[in-house]
Amino acid sequence: MLNQCLKIYEEHEKALELLADLQLRQGNLEKSEELCRVLLKVNPKNDQAGSVLAEILLKSNQYDKAM
């Protein structure tokens, strides 16, 4: 359903947030990071995207980028 929403409206913030979080929980770090970066282009002040991206970077041992 989230993917269908994004096919219609590629910049739907809530759908991007939920899908990025879902991908993170499923261990798909690359896809989650990609979605977070899209979300941050849509809204650079989106706290959820920043938090998920920081978690991805920490899980990927990229501590310097996570800070």
N, CA, C and O of each residue as an XYZ file, in Angstrom:
268
protein
N       0.823     -1.188      0.000
C       0.000      0.000      0.000
C       0.868      1.254      0.000
O       0.556      2.229     -0.684
N       1.956      1.229      0.765
C       2.856      2.387      0.784
C       3.509      2.587     -0.573
O       3.643      3.718     -1.041
N       3.915      1.500     -1.203
C       4.523      1.601     -2.532
C       3.527      2.147     -3.543
O       3.903      2.927     -4.418
N       2.279      1.756     -3.440
C       1.245      2.273     -4.341
C       1.051      3.767     -4.134
O       0.897      4.522     -5.095
N       1.059      4.181     -2.899
C       0.929      5.605     -2.579
C       2.076      6.393     -3.211
O       1.861      7.465     -3.778
N       3.287      5.861     -3.110
C       4.451      6.556     -3.659
C       4.463      6.544     -5.187
O       5.072      7.419     -5.803
N       3.805      5.578     -5.799
C       3.693      5.581     -7.263
C       2.816      6.743     -7.721
O       3.045      7.332     -8.778
N       1.810      7.063     -6.910
C       0.901      8.156     -7.244
C       1.513      9.505     -6.856
O       1.453     10.467     -7.622
N       2.095      9.563     -5.674
C       2.657     10.804     -5.149
C       4.028     10.493     -4.552
O       4.133     10.118     -3.384
N       5.065     10.649     -5.352
C       6.425     10.230     -4.992
C       6.992     10.929     -3.767
O       7.920     10.422     -3.137
N       6.442     12.085     -3.425
C       6.992     12.866     -2.316
C       6.087     12.858     -1.080
O       6.153     13.774     -0.260
N       5.259     11.847     -0.947
C       4.362     11.752      0.206
C       5.199     11.455      1.457
O       5.719     10.352      1.626
N       5.314     12.453      2.317
C       6.225     12.343      3.460
C       5.921     11.172      4.380
O       6.824     10.418      4.740
N       4.678     11.015      4.758
C       4.331      9.953      5.714
C       4.605      8.574      5.120
O       5.099      7.690      5.819
N       4.293      8.380      3.848
C       4.555      7.087      3.206
C       6.059      6.827      3.151
O       6.504      5.704      3.390
N       6.837      7.852      2.838
C       8.295      7.695      2.818
C       8.825      7.350      4.203
O       9.681      6.476      4.345
N       8.312      8.040      5.232
C       8.735      7.769      6.613
C       8.447      6.326      7.002
O       9.323      5.620      7.502
N       7.226      5.900      6.771
C       6.817      4.553      7.175
C       7.591      3.475      6.415
O       8.009      2.476      6.999
N       7.778      3.683      5.121
C       8.487      2.700      4.322
C       9.966      2.639      4.701
O      10.550      1.556      4.741
N      10.573      3.791      4.978
C      11.976      3.811      5.413
C      12.135      3.070      6.733
O      13.086      2.309      6.909
N      11.213      3.286      7.656
C      11.269      2.601      8.944
C      11.043      1.103      8.775
O      11.729      0.295      9.401
N      10.092      0.734      7.941
C       9.826     -0.679      7.677
C      11.049     -1.360      7.066
O      11.420     -2.460      7.475
N      11.671     -0.711      6.095
C      12.867     -1.279      5.467
C      13.993     -1.441      6.491
O      14.720     -2.434      6.469
N      14.130     -0.477      7.372
C      15.146     -0.567      8.428
C      14.879     -1.775      9.319
O      15.793     -2.546      9.610
N      13.647     -1.941      9.749
C      13.283     -3.059     10.631
C      13.455     -4.416      9.959
O      13.689     -5.422     10.628
N      13.337     -4.440      8.634
C      13.519     -5.680      7.891
C      14.981     -5.918      7.526
O      15.315     -6.931      6.912
N      15.849     -4.985      7.904
C      17.275     -5.151      7.659
C      17.742     -4.687      6.291
O      18.883     -4.938      5.901
N      16.866     -4.012      5.564
C      17.214     -3.486      4.244
C      17.785     -2.072      4.398
O      17.122     -1.083      4.083
N      19.011     -1.997      4.881
C      19.600     -0.704      5.221
C      19.771      0.201      4.005
O      19.524      1.404      4.087
N      20.188     -0.369      2.886
C      20.410      0.448      1.692
C      19.113      1.082      1.200
O      19.084      2.269      0.877
N      18.045      0.300      1.143
C      16.753      0.824      0.686
C      16.223      1.856      1.668
O      15.672      2.879      1.261
N      16.386      1.594      2.959
C      15.937      2.536      3.970
C      16.704      3.854      3.856
O      16.117      4.933      3.941
N      18.005      3.755      3.667
C      18.814      4.969      3.513
C      18.382      5.753      2.270
O      18.273      6.979      2.308
N      18.143      5.051      1.196
C      17.697      5.703     -0.047
C      16.395      6.475      0.188
O      16.259      7.618     -0.250
N      15.450      5.849      0.875
C      14.172      6.500      1.161
C      14.350      7.706      2.084
O      13.689      8.729      1.907
N      15.233      7.585      3.055
C      15.501      8.709      3.963
C      16.100      9.887      3.208
O      15.748     11.038      3.465
N      16.982      9.606      2.296
C      17.609     10.684      1.521
C      16.587     11.368      0.613
O      16.638     12.585      0.432
N      15.670     10.604      0.047
C      14.586     11.202     -0.740
C      13.731     12.086      0.166
O      13.392     13.216     -0.186
N      13.396     11.557      1.324
C      12.574     12.296      2.272
C      13.248     13.589      2.708
O      12.584     14.618      2.835
N      14.548     13.552      2.938
C      15.263     14.764      3.340
C      15.352     15.782      2.208
O      15.480     16.980      2.463
N      15.286     15.323      0.969
C      15.212     16.266     -0.158
C      13.839     16.932     -0.196
O      13.717     18.118     -0.502
N      12.808     16.148      0.121
C      11.444     16.680      0.150
C      11.297     17.671      1.302
O      10.735     18.754      1.137
N      11.809     17.286      2.465
C      11.702     18.126      3.657
C      12.977     17.969      4.486
O      13.089     17.032      5.276
N      13.940     18.881      4.312
C      15.210     18.783      5.038
C      15.073     18.831      6.559
O      16.009     18.473      7.273
N      13.936     19.264      7.053
C      13.726     19.366      8.504
C      12.969     18.172      9.074
O      12.525     18.221     10.222
N      12.813     17.112      8.303
C      12.078     15.944      8.765
C      12.913     15.177      9.785
O      13.912     14.544      9.444
N      12.484     15.247     11.035
C      13.219     14.615     12.140
C      13.236     13.095     12.038
O      14.237     12.463     12.376
N      12.144     12.508     11.578
C      12.063     11.045     11.465
C      13.124     10.526     10.505
O      13.802      9.540     10.795
N      13.269     11.193      9.357
C      14.265     10.760      8.371
C      15.668     10.875      8.948
O      16.503      9.994      8.744
N      15.924     11.952      9.661
C      17.234     12.130     10.281
C      17.528     11.059     11.314
O      18.651     10.562     11.396
N      16.535     10.706     12.094
C      16.716      9.672     13.127
C      16.963      8.296     12.511
O      17.852      7.566     12.951
N      16.183      7.947     11.503
C      16.348      6.649     10.847
C      17.696      6.593     10.146
O      18.390      5.579     10.209
N      18.070      7.680      9.477
C      19.354      7.716      8.789
C      20.510      7.571      9.788
O      21.480      6.867      9.510
N      20.414      8.222     10.930
C      21.448      8.084     11.954
C      21.539      6.641     12.449
O      22.637      6.124     12.660
N      20.395      5.993     12.633
C      20.382      4.594     13.075
C      21.019      3.682     12.027
O      21.753      2.755     12.368
N      20.735      3.947     10.759
C      21.332      3.168      9.669
C      22.849      3.323      9.689
O      23.582      2.338      9.593
N      23.307      4.538      9.811
C      24.746      4.801      9.806
C      25.430      4.138     11.006
O      26.535      3.612     10.877
N      24.782      4.164     12.158
C      25.345      3.490     13.335
C      25.415      1.979     13.119
O      26.416      1.347     13.455
N      24.355      1.403     12.562
C      24.346     -0.041     12.300
C      25.373     -0.434     11.246
O      25.819     -1.581     11.195
N      25.740      0.522     10.412
C      26.728      0.276      9.355
C      28.141      0.652      9.798
O      29.064      0.699      8.984
N      28.299      0.920     11.096
C      29.589      1.316     11.670
C      30.173      2.570     11.024
O      31.391      2.712     10.915
N      29.305      3.466     10.603
C      29.728      4.747     10.030
C      29.486      5.838     11.063
O      28.703      6.763     10.847
N      30.182      5.706     12.196
C      29.945      6.577     13.335
C      30.203      8.044     13.034
O      29.470      8.912     13.508
N      31.229      8.328     12.258
C      31.559      9.717     11.962
C      30.444     10.405     11.157
O      30.202     11.597     11.346
N      29.776      9.687     10.280
C      28.689     10.252      9.489
C      27.402     10.355     10.299
O      26.540     11.175      9.986
N      27.265      9.540     11.329
C      26.042      9.528     12.130
C      25.954     10.716     13.083
O      24.868     11.069     13.544
N      27.070     11.317     13.371
C      27.076     12.428     14.328
C      26.719     13.728     13.697
O      26.682     14.754     14.376
